[in-house]
Amino acid sequence: MKLTDIIRRIPILATRGNADIEITGVAIDSRKVEPGNLFIAVRGTQADGHQFIPAALRAGAAAVLCEEMPPEAENTQDFSQKALHFSEKALPLSEESAAASPAARPVFLQCASTERAAGLAAHEFCGAPTGRLRLVGVTGTNGKTTIATLLYHLFRHFGYKAGLISTVCNYVDDRPSAATQTTPDPISLNRLLREMADAGCTYAFMEVSSHAVAQHRIEGLHFAGGIFTNLTRDHLDYHKTFENYRDAKKAFFDHLPAEAFALSNLDDKNGPVMLQNTPARREFYSLRTLCDFKGKILESHFEGMLLEVDGHEVATHFVGRFNASNLLAVYGAAASLLPGLDRQEILVGLSTLRPVSGRFEAIRSPQGYTAIVDYAHTPDALANVLGAIHEILLSRGRIITVVGAGGNRDRGKRPLMAQEAAHRSDRLIITSDNPRFEKPEDIMADMLEGLTPQERAQALAIADRKEAIRTACALAQKGDVILIAGKGHENYQEIKGVKHHFDDKEVVREIMNS
C-alpha cells in the first residue's frame, strides 16, 4: 500500500524523502519492524519510541513517522506538506536519491501527535475495517467484559457473524484468540478488526478502556454505538485524578458520530454526564427510573434472577443488581442495533445467555457451602458483588471474603477495598492478588490501613493466596458463602514480572474435593 494513502488522514508538518513508496506494514514496536514497514515513533508511558528509530531503520523500515525529526533524517531531501497531500505524485527525488534503495534512503515524516497518527495509519493500512463492521464500544469501570461478551453471544444466537474484543478473550466469529489487554494497541486492534471484516462479521463488540481513549488507541475507528456502564474509582495511578478518569470515558461519547447510538446507565450519577456533548442518539437504561429501557428484579437466587423488562418477565442465569443492569444494557443495545426485531425475541435471547467466566461464578461444595469467584477488583465492584450475595442469603449464612489488590497500581483504592469487604462480610481474609513488582506484605498493609482497630483484629492476612482460600474453606460451614475476589477469569499470578499459573476456580475445587 502506498505511504501517501496510509497517511492521508494525518496532518503532516514536514517530510524528508519521497513518500510515493510502497509500505509492507505498520509498526509501533521497533522489535516487530520488518523490511518495508512504516515505523511510528510513539511516546509511551514506559519509553519514547523516538529512541528506537535507529533500531527500526536497521530492521529495514522504509519510512518513519515521528514528532521530532531525528539526525538520520538530515541526509534526505525535504518536501513540502502541500506537495505530499495535494499532488498526484510527490516531487521527484534527485538522481542520487532516486538511485538509493528505500532501506538506504528511508522517508521521514513529522506530525504533531504520533499517538493519534498510529490509529489513523493502522486503520488505513488495514483497509478501514470499521467501514465494513457495525462496531459497538462498551466503557465504564465495571461491567464492560460482561456486556461486550453477552452482546457477542446474543448476536451469534440471532445468526449473525460477530467479533469480540475483551479482557477475557478475543473472537473472530467462532475463532478465539488470547487477549493481552482490555483494549489492544492500535496496530493489533485494527488487524483484529480487519480479520473480523474479512471473515464476514457484520457486528463487533469491544471493551473501550480509559487508557485506550487517553492514548488514542481507538483513533480512526468508526463506531455504530457506545455503552456506558458506571463510574467508580479506578486507574488513578495513571489518570491521577477522578476527573481525568471520568473525562477520558466521556471523550469516547463526545466523538461518536451523529448516526450512532449512545446508551447510558441512568442509575449512575455520571450516566447523564457522559452523554452531555455527544452528537449521537441518546438513550438510557435503568432499574429505578422510567426511561428508554426499564427493568426490575422480581426474584433472585444463586442460580439466577427473574426480571421484568419493559413489562415482560424474563428468567436469566445471572445474579445481582449489577448484572440486571448489565442485561438491560445488552437489551437496549440490541434493540438499537436491530430496530426491526421484536423485542420479545431479544428477551428470549437474553434468557439463553450464561455468565462470563470468572464473573459471579458459583461453585458448590460437597460440604454445603458455596464459593463465588469474581473479578471484582475495585471498591464499588466488591460492594456490588457482596450486596448481591446478601440479597440472596437473607442472613441465612455467613459471608467469608478473600480479597487482595494488584501491585504497581492505584494504591489509594486498597484501603477502600478492605473497608467494603470488612463492612459487608462476616470474616475477612486479605491476601495477595497480582503483586507484580511490589511485596505482597506491603500491599496487604495498605489494605489493612482502611480498617478500624477492631476490624483489623478480626481480619486475617495470609500472603499465600492458595493458603488464604484453603483457610476460608476450613472456616466455612453449611450454608455459608465464600467470595474469592479480584482475579476472576485470570489463570496466573504475576510476581516480579513472571506469570505463574494460578486459577482461583481450580484451587477452590481442588480444596473442596480434597
N, C-alpha and C positions, 0 to 999 in steps of 0.2 A: 504494500500500500504506500502511496506517495506521502512523504512527510508533510507536504503542503495540505493534504486532505486531513491528516491526523490532527494538525494544529489549527484547523480553520476557525474553530470557536474560541481560540485563545488569543488575547491581545498581546502581540509580540512587540517588545520595545526595541530590540535590536537583533540583527543576525550577522553571523560571520560564516561564510561558506555558501555553497549552492544548495538551497533547500529543495530543489526539484530532484529528489533522490527517492529510491525505494527503501522502505523500512520493513524489517523482518519481524519486529516485535517491540513491545514497550516494557520497560523495567524501571523499578524504583530501588531495587536492591542490586548493587554492583556485582554481587556474587552470582546473580542469576542472569547477568548480561550475556547475550550470545552475539556472534558476528552479525552486523547489520541492524542491531537494535537501536531504538531511541532510549537513552538513559535520562531519567528525570531526577534531578538532584533536589530532594525534598528535605527540608529542615525538620527532623523528627524530634521526639521528646528525649530520645537517648543519644542521638548522633545527628550530625549535619551531613546530608548527602553530598554537599559540595566537596567534602574531604575525600570522597571516593570517586571523583571524576577521573583521576589518573588510572585507577583500577578498572573502571568501566571502559576507558579507552584501550587499555591493554587487552581487555577481553573482546575487543572488536566493535565497540559501539560506533555506529555511523553518525550519530547525532546526539547532542547533549542539550537538554533544556534546563536552564538554571536561572537564579535570581541575580547572581553576580558573575560576570564573565571571568573565567579562570585564566591563568597565564597561558595555558595551552591554546587559547583562542586567538592569541596575538598574531599568529602566523597565517591566519586565514583571512580571506577577503571579506570586507564589510559590505552588506547590502541593506537597503532601507526597508523599514516596515511596509511602506507603501508598495514597493516592488514585490514584497513577499505576499501580500494579501490581495493586491488588485491587478497583478499581471497574470496573463495566462501561463507564462513561464518566468522563473526567476531570471535575473540578469545573468548574462554569461560570465563564466569564470575566465581568468587569464589563461593563456595557453599552458603555463606551468601548473596552475591549479587544476585545469581540466585533465591534465595527464596523470594527476595524482589519484590514487585509489581512495575510496571512502575511509578505509581504515587509516590510511596515512594522512588524509586531509578531512577530518570529520567536520560536520556542521555544528555551529554553536548558536543557540537561540536564547534570548533573555526575556523573561516576563516578570510581572510584579509578584506573583504567588505561584510557586511550583506545586504547592499543596492543592490549590484549586485546579491547576492545569493537569495534574496527574489523572484525576477522574475524567475530565473532558477528553484528554488524549486517549485514555483506555477505552472509553465508550465509543469513540470514533473508530479506533483501530479494530474493535470487536464488532463493527458493523451496526452500531446504535441498537443493541438488542432490545431495549425497553420500548422501542417503536413497534416491536412485534409481540410484546407481552403487556398484559394488564398487571402492573406491579403495585402491590399494596405494602406500605411500611407500617410497622407497629412500634410505638415508642412509649416510654414511661419507666418508672422504677421497677415495678413488679408486674408480672402477667404477660410480658412480651412473648416469651417462648410458648406459653400455653396458647395464646390467641393465634399466633402465626401458624403453629403446628396444627391446631384444630381447623383453621381455615383451609390449610393444605389438604387435610384428610376429608373435610366436608366436600370440597370441590372435586376431589377424586371420586368420592361417593356419588356425586352427581354426574360422573362420566367425563369430566374434563381432565386433560393433561395439565399438571401443575408442578411448580417448583417451590422449594422451601430453603430459606437461608436462616439458620437459627443457632442458638448456643449449643444445643444438643447434637444436631446432625443436619447436614445439607442434603437435599434431594433434587435430582433432575428427573422428574416424573417418578418412576419407581426405583430409580438407581440412587443408593445412598453414597455419600462421601463424608469423610470426617470433617468436623467443624473445629477450628482452632481459635476463632474469635466470635463474639456476638455478631459483629458486622465486619467482614473481611476487608483487607486493604483494597484500594480501587482497582488494581490490576486483577487480583484474584476474583473480586466481586464481578467485574464485567466479563471475565472469562466464563464464570459460572452462569451468568445471565445469558451469555451467548450460547452456551451448551443447552440451556433450557429452551431458548427460542429455536435452535436447530433441531431439538428433539420433538418439536411440535407443541410445546407447552403454550397454553393461551393465558394462563394466570401464574403469578409468582407472588409469594408472601415472604416478607423478610423482617427480621428484627432490626430496628434502627437505634443504635446506642447513642448516648450523648457524645461519646468520644468520636463516633463516626460523623456526627453533624459538625462538631467543633473542628475536626481535622479534615473536613470536606471530602470524606471518602465516598459520599453519595453524590458528589458534584456531577452534573451532566445527566443523571438518571431522570426519566420521566415517570412520575407516579400517577396511578389511577385513583389512589386514595391513601389516606393516612388515619391511623387509630391511636388515640391517647388513652392509656390505662389509668395511671395515678402518678403522684409525685411525692416522694419522701426522701429523706437524707440518704445520699449515696455518692460515691466517687468524688468527695470533696478533696481528696488527695490530689486530684487532677484539676478540678474546676475551681478550687479554693473557696468559693462561696456558694451558698444555696441559690442565690440569684443568678449566678453564671450557669449553674447546672440547669435551672429552670429555663433560662433564655436559650440554651442550646437545644432543649426539647422544642421550645416554641418556634425556633428558627426553621425547623423541619416543616411546620404547618404554614409558616409565613411564605415559604417558597413553593407550596403546592400550586399546580396550575388551576385556572378557573373551572375547567371541566372536571376536575377531580372531586371526590367527596372527602370531608374531614369529619371524623366521628370521634366524639369526646365523652369522657365519663363525667356526667353531671353531679355525681356523688362526691367527687373530689373537688376541693375548693379551687384548684388550679385548672379544672376542666374547661370552664368558660374562658379563662385567661389564654389558654393555648390557641383558641380559635379567634381571638380578638382581631387579628390582622390578616387572617388567611383569605385569599381570593377564592378558595374552594367552597363548595356547597356545605354548609354547616349542619351537622346532625348530632344528637345527644342520646345517650342511653343511661338508664337509672334504675335502681332498686327502690328509690324513695319518692321520686317526683315524676309527675306525668310529663312525658316528653316523647320524642320520636319512637324510642324503643324502651318500653317499660316492662319490668319484671318483678316477681315477688316469690320468696321461698315459702312453700306450703308445708313441706315435710323435709326432715334431714336425718340421716343416719350414716354410719361408716360405709355403707355400700352405695350411697348416692343421695340425690335430692329430687323432690317433686317440685317443679317450678310452674308458675303461671306467667306466661309471656304473651303480652298483647291480648289477654283474655282467654288464652288457650293453655291447658295443662300439658306439661311435658316431663316425663321421667328421665333423669340423667344419671350418669355414673360418677358424678362429681360431688364434692363435699365443700361446704363453706361459702360464706357470703362473697369472698373474693373470687371464687370460681363461678358463682352465679353471675357476678359482674362480668367475668371473662366470657361466659357463654352468651350474655347479652351483646357484648361487642362483636362476637362471631356472627350472631344472628343479624345484627344491624349491618355489618359489612356485607354479608351475603345478600341481604335484601337490597342494598345499594348497588351491588355489582350485578345482580340478576333481577332487575325490576319486573321481568315478565314471569318469574317463577312464583307460584302460590306460596305464601308464607307458611302455610301449614306443612308444606313439603320440606321447608327449611327446618321446621321444628322436628319433623320425623328424622331428618338427617342428624340433628343435634342429639337425639336420643340414642344414636348408634355410636357416638364418639366415646373414646376412652381417655383417661388422664395421660399426660405426658410422663415419660419415665422420670422418677425422682421428684414428682410434684404430688404431694399428699398421697404417697403410695403406701397403702396399708398392708402390713404383714402380720397375720395371726399366728400366735404361738400355741403349741400343744398344751402349755400351762394355763392358757386362758387370758393372757394379756395381749395387747396389740401394740405393734411398733409402727410409727408413721415416719417414713423417710421423706424429707422435703428439702428443697434447695434454699429455703428462707435464709438469707444472709444480710438482712437489713432489719433495723428495729421494727419497722412497720410490717414487714413480711412475717416476722416472728409473732407479732401481735395478731395478725390475721389468722395464721395457722392455729395458734393456741386458742384464739377465740372460737374458731370452728370446732376444735376438739371439745371445748367447754359446752358449746351448744348441743353437742350430741351426748356427752357424758351426763349432763344434768346432775353433777355431784355424785354419780353412782360409782366413781372410781377415781383414783389419784392420777395426776399427770407428772411424769418424770421427764425432764428436758435435758438433753445432751447437746451442747452447742459450743462452737468456737468462733473465731474470727480470723480472716485472712491476714497474712503478714504483708508488709510493704504496701498497705492500702490505707484508707481513711481511718486514722486512729480514733477520731472523735466519736465514731459510731460504736466503738467497742463497749464502753460503759453503758451506753443506751441499750444495746442488745442484751446485756446482762440484766439490766433493770426490767425490761419487758419480760424476759424469761423468768426472772425471780418472782415478779408480781403475779404471773399467770400460771405458775407451776407449784406443785406440792414439794418437789425435790428438784434441785438444780445441780447439774454436773457440767462444769466448764472444762473444755478440753482443747486439743489442737485441731485446726482446720487445715489450711494450706499455709504453713508458716513462711514459706519462701525463704528469704534470707534473714528473717528475724528468729530469735529464740522463742519457742512456744511459751516458755515461762514468762517472758516479758509481755507477750500478747495477753496471756491469761491474767497477769497482774493488772493490765489496763482495764480488762473487763471487770475484775473484782472491785476496782475503784468506784464503779457505779452502784455498788450495793451498800446498804446500811450495815453497821457492825453486826446486827442480829442476822441479817440475810447472809452476810459473809461467813458467819459461824456455822450456818446450816448448809452452805454450799460446799460441794466437793470440787477440787481442782485436780484433774488427772491428765497429764500431758499426753500419755499414750492413748490415742483415740480408740483403739480396739479394747483396751482395758476399761476405758470410760463407758463404752457400750456394754461390755460384759458386766460392769458394776450396776448399770441401770437395769439390766435383765435380772440380776440377782436380787435387786430391791423390789422388782415388780411382782405384784400379786394378781390373782384372777380379777379381771375387770379393769385393771389399770391400763394406762396408755403411756408409751414411751415415745417422745418426739426426738428424732435424731435429725438435727437441723444443720444446714449450711452447705452440704455438698451435693445432695440430691442425686442427679444422674452421673456425677463425676466418678470415675473409677481409678482415681490416683490421689496421692498426696504429694504436693510439691515441696521438697525440702532442699534448701541450698542449691537451687537450680536444677535438681533432678526430680523427675516424676516417678514415684514408687507406686506400684499397683495397690489400690485400696478402694474398696467398694462397700459403702455402708450397708447396702442390701445383702450382699454376700456375707458380710461379717455378722449381721444380726441373725440371718438364717442359720449360719454355722453354729452360733451360740445357742439359739433356740433348740436346735436339734442335737446338741452335744450332751 
